[in-house]
Amino acid sequence: MKIKEMILLHEEFLADFGFSLEKKQLHYSKTTNQGKQIIFFHHTHFNDASYLEYHLGVRFDLVESIIHKFLPTLGDYKDRSITLVETLDKIDPKMPKRYFLENDMEINSVIQKVEDFLVKDGFPWMDSYSKGVKLERFFNEDPDRNIVTQNFTYRSSRGIALAKLYNPSRYKEVRDIYLAKMDEMQVTPFSVACFLNLLGYLDNL
């Protein structure tokens, strides 16, 4: 079965929860006060078998709009970028990171398991991190936390923008923490310059 056909098997279920299919990107999205919640699919085919992987994400339009003023962004990436993305196993360790499918007969079972997970854990996770205060805490409580889908340039830019918008009393402290980490990690002068330009904007926001 082709990936588009697999994705469409979720359409009726996800529509009941306010998600609609974005056909160009082949993912489902739902508008929130801050931006979007998104459900992605990754499909890898090997000979007669395939892997199917789900990612859940939240996008904060204002955060993405701010940081991409100062990051080297290609094309329309700033309009599609996601503030936080996680795989299912990071949300619930009992879930697999990806599903191995040997034939089409196994697809319905996977669909059922994923939809049960979404109701129990996935939708509440997206709702929780669609709150700016909660997302800011995730990024900035532990700046050493590795966010797998983001390099440090993007992670620090999102973290500092979230601090300015949702935890301004800690903004200067968080700023100093990221600057110290950049020095420790010896990030490129270009990345430091991008971050300093972002700070100049946020300082006066």
BELVEN-V183283 format. One record per pair of residues at least 4 apart in sequence whose C-alpha atoms are under 7 Angstrom apart, sorted by sequence separation. I is the first residue (numbers start at 1). J is the second residue. D is the distance in Angstrom with one decimal. If there is no record, write none. Layout:
BEGIN
i=I j=J d=D
i=I j=J d=D
END
This chain:
BEGIN
i=1 j=5 d=6.5
i=2 j=6 d=6.5
i=3 j=7 d=6.1
i=4 j=8 d=6.2
i=5 j=9 d=6.6
i=10 j=14 d=6.0
i=11 j=15 d=6.0
i=12 j=16 d=6.6
i=14 j=18 d=6.6
i=15 j=19 d=4.9
i=22 j=26 d=5.6
i=31 j=35 d=5.9
i=32 j=36 d=5.2
i=45 j=49 d=6.1
i=46 j=50 d=5.5
i=60 j=64 d=6.3
i=61 j=65 d=6.0
i=62 j=66 d=6.1
i=63 j=67 d=6.3
i=64 j=68 d=6.1
i=65 j=69 d=6.8
i=67 j=71 d=6.3
i=73 j=77 d=6.4
i=76 j=80 d=6.9
i=77 j=81 d=5.7
i=86 j=90 d=6.3
i=87 j=91 d=7.0
i=88 j=92 d=6.2
i=89 j=93 d=4.7
i=106 j=110 d=6.6
i=107 j=111 d=6.2
i=108 j=112 d=6.2
i=109 j=113 d=6.3
i=110 j=114 d=6.1
i=111 j=115 d=6.1
i=112 j=116 d=6.1
i=113 j=117 d=6.2
i=114 j=118 d=6.1
i=115 j=119 d=6.4
i=116 j=120 d=6.2
i=117 j=121 d=5.5
i=118 j=122 d=3.9
i=119 j=123 d=5.9
i=121 j=125 d=6.0
i=122 j=126 d=6.3
i=123 j=127 d=6.1
i=124 j=128 d=6.0
i=125 j=129 d=6.3
i=126 j=130 d=6.0
i=131 j=135 d=6.3
i=132 j=136 d=6.0
i=133 j=137 d=6.3
i=134 j=138 d=6.4
i=135 j=139 d=6.5
i=136 j=140 d=6.0
i=137 j=141 d=5.2
i=139 j=143 d=6.5
i=150 j=154 d=6.0
i=151 j=155 d=6.1
i=152 j=156 d=5.8
i=153 j=157 d=6.2
i=154 j=158 d=6.1
i=155 j=159 d=6.0
i=156 j=160 d=6.1
i=157 j=161 d=6.2
i=158 j=162 d=6.0
i=159 j=163 d=6.2
i=160 j=164 d=6.3
i=161 j=165 d=6.3
i=162 j=166 d=5.7
i=163 j=167 d=4.7
i=164 j=168 d=4.7
i=167 j=171 d=6.6
i=170 j=174 d=6.0
i=171 j=175 d=6.0
i=172 j=176 d=6.3
i=173 j=177 d=6.3
i=174 j=178 d=6.3
i=175 j=179 d=6.3
i=176 j=180 d=6.1
i=177 j=181 d=6.2
i=178 j=182 d=6.1
i=179 j=183 d=6.4
i=180 j=184 d=6.2
i=181 j=185 d=5.9
i=182 j=186 d=5.8
i=183 j=187 d=6.9
i=187 j=191 d=6.5
i=188 j=192 d=6.4
i=189 j=193 d=6.1
i=190 j=194 d=6.3
i=191 j=195 d=6.3
i=192 j=196 d=6.1
i=193 j=197 d=6.1
i=194 j=198 d=6.3
i=195 j=199 d=6.2
i=196 j=200 d=6.2
i=197 j=201 d=6.5
i=198 j=202 d=6.2
i=199 j=203 d=5.8
i=200 j=204 d=6.7
i=201 j=205 d=6.2
i=1 j=6 d=6.8
i=14 j=19 d=5.2
i=15 j=20 d=5.9
i=21 j=26 d=6.7
i=22 j=27 d=5.5
i=31 j=36 d=4.5
i=32 j=37 d=7.0
i=45 j=50 d=4.2
i=68 j=73 d=6.4
i=73 j=78 d=6.7
i=89 j=94 d=6.6
i=101 j=106 d=6.3
i=117 j=122 d=6.0
i=118 j=123 d=5.4
i=129 j=134 d=5.8
i=150 j=155 d=5.8
i=163 j=168 d=5.8
i=182 j=187 d=5.5
i=187 j=192 d=6.8
i=21 j=27 d=5.8
i=22 j=28 d=5.8
i=30 j=36 d=5.4
i=31 j=37 d=6.5
i=44 j=50 d=5.5
i=45 j=51 d=6.4
i=89 j=95 d=4.8
i=128 j=134 d=6.9
i=129 j=135 d=5.2
i=21 j=28 d=4.4
i=22 j=29 d=7.0
i=29 j=36 d=6.4
i=30 j=37 d=5.2
i=43 j=50 d=7.0
i=44 j=51 d=5.1
i=88 j=95 d=6.1
i=89 j=96 d=5.5
i=163 j=170 d=6.7
i=164 j=171 d=5.4
i=20 j=28 d=5.3
i=21 j=29 d=6.6
i=29 j=37 d=5.5
i=30 j=38 d=6.6
i=43 j=51 d=5.7
i=44 j=52 d=6.7
i=88 j=96 d=6.9
i=89 j=97 d=5.1
i=163 j=171 d=5.3
i=19 j=28 d=5.8
i=20 j=29 d=5.6
i=29 j=38 d=4.4
i=43 j=52 d=4.7
i=88 j=97 d=6.0
i=19 j=29 d=5.2
i=20 j=30 d=6.6
i=28 j=38 d=5.7
i=29 j=39 d=6.4
i=42 j=52 d=5.8
i=43 j=53 d=6.4
i=68 j=78 d=6.0
i=87 j=97 d=6.3
i=19 j=30 d=4.6
i=27 j=38 d=7.0
i=28 j=39 d=5.2
i=42 j=53 d=4.9
i=18 j=30 d=6.0
i=27 j=39 d=5.8
i=28 j=40 d=6.8
i=41 j=53 d=5.7
i=42 j=54 d=6.4
i=27 j=40 d=5.0
i=41 j=54 d=4.8
i=65 j=78 d=6.9
i=27 j=41 d=6.7
i=40 j=54 d=5.7
i=41 j=55 d=6.4
i=64 j=78 d=6.5
i=160 j=174 d=6.7
i=40 j=55 d=5.0
i=160 j=175 d=6.3
i=39 j=55 d=5.9
i=40 j=56 d=6.3
i=39 j=56 d=4.8
i=64 j=81 d=6.9
i=38 j=56 d=5.8
i=39 j=57 d=6.4
i=38 j=57 d=5.0
i=64 j=83 d=6.9
i=140 j=159 d=6.0
i=37 j=57 d=5.8
i=38 j=58 d=6.1
i=139 j=159 d=5.3
i=37 j=58 d=4.5
i=36 j=58 d=5.8
i=37 j=59 d=6.4
i=156 j=178 d=6.5
i=36 j=59 d=5.1
i=59 j=82 d=4.7
i=60 j=83 d=6.1
i=136 j=159 d=6.6
i=35 j=59 d=5.4
i=36 j=60 d=6.9
i=58 j=82 d=6.1
i=59 j=83 d=4.8
i=35 j=60 d=4.8
i=57 j=82 d=6.5
i=58 j=83 d=5.9
i=59 j=84 d=6.8
i=34 j=60 d=5.2
i=35 j=61 d=5.0
i=58 j=84 d=5.5
i=136 j=162 d=5.2
i=34 j=61 d=6.2
i=57 j=84 d=5.4
i=58 j=85 d=6.7
i=136 j=163 d=6.0
i=57 j=85 d=4.2
i=56 j=85 d=5.6
i=57 j=86 d=6.4
i=55 j=85 d=6.5
i=56 j=86 d=5.5
i=136 j=166 d=6.6
i=55 j=86 d=5.5
i=56 j=87 d=6.4
i=55 j=87 d=4.6
i=54 j=87 d=6.2
i=55 j=88 d=6.5
i=133 j=166 d=5.5
i=54 j=88 d=6.6
i=132 j=166 d=5.9
i=153 j=191 d=6.6
i=157 j=195 d=6.7
i=164 j=202 d=6.9
i=3 j=43 d=6.4
i=53 j=97 d=6.7
i=53 j=98 d=4.4
i=52 j=98 d=5.6
i=53 j=99 d=6.3
i=51 j=98 d=6.4
i=52 j=99 d=5.1
i=51 j=99 d=5.5
i=52 j=100 d=6.6
i=51 j=100 d=4.7
i=50 j=100 d=5.9
i=51 j=101 d=6.0
i=50 j=101 d=5.2
i=49 j=101 d=5.7
i=50 j=102 d=6.6
i=49 j=102 d=4.5
i=48 j=102 d=6.7
i=49 j=103 d=6.6
i=85 j=149 d=6.7
i=58 j=126 d=6.5
i=57 j=126 d=7.0
i=58 j=130 d=6.3
i=37 j=126 d=6.5
i=67 j=157 d=6.1
i=67 j=158 d=6.8
i=63 j=158 d=6.6
i=63 j=161 d=6.1
i=63 j=162 d=6.8
i=1 j=104 d=6.2
i=71 j=194 d=6.2
i=70 j=194 d=5.5
i=70 j=197 d=6.6
i=70 j=198 d=5.9
i=67 j=198 d=6.9
END
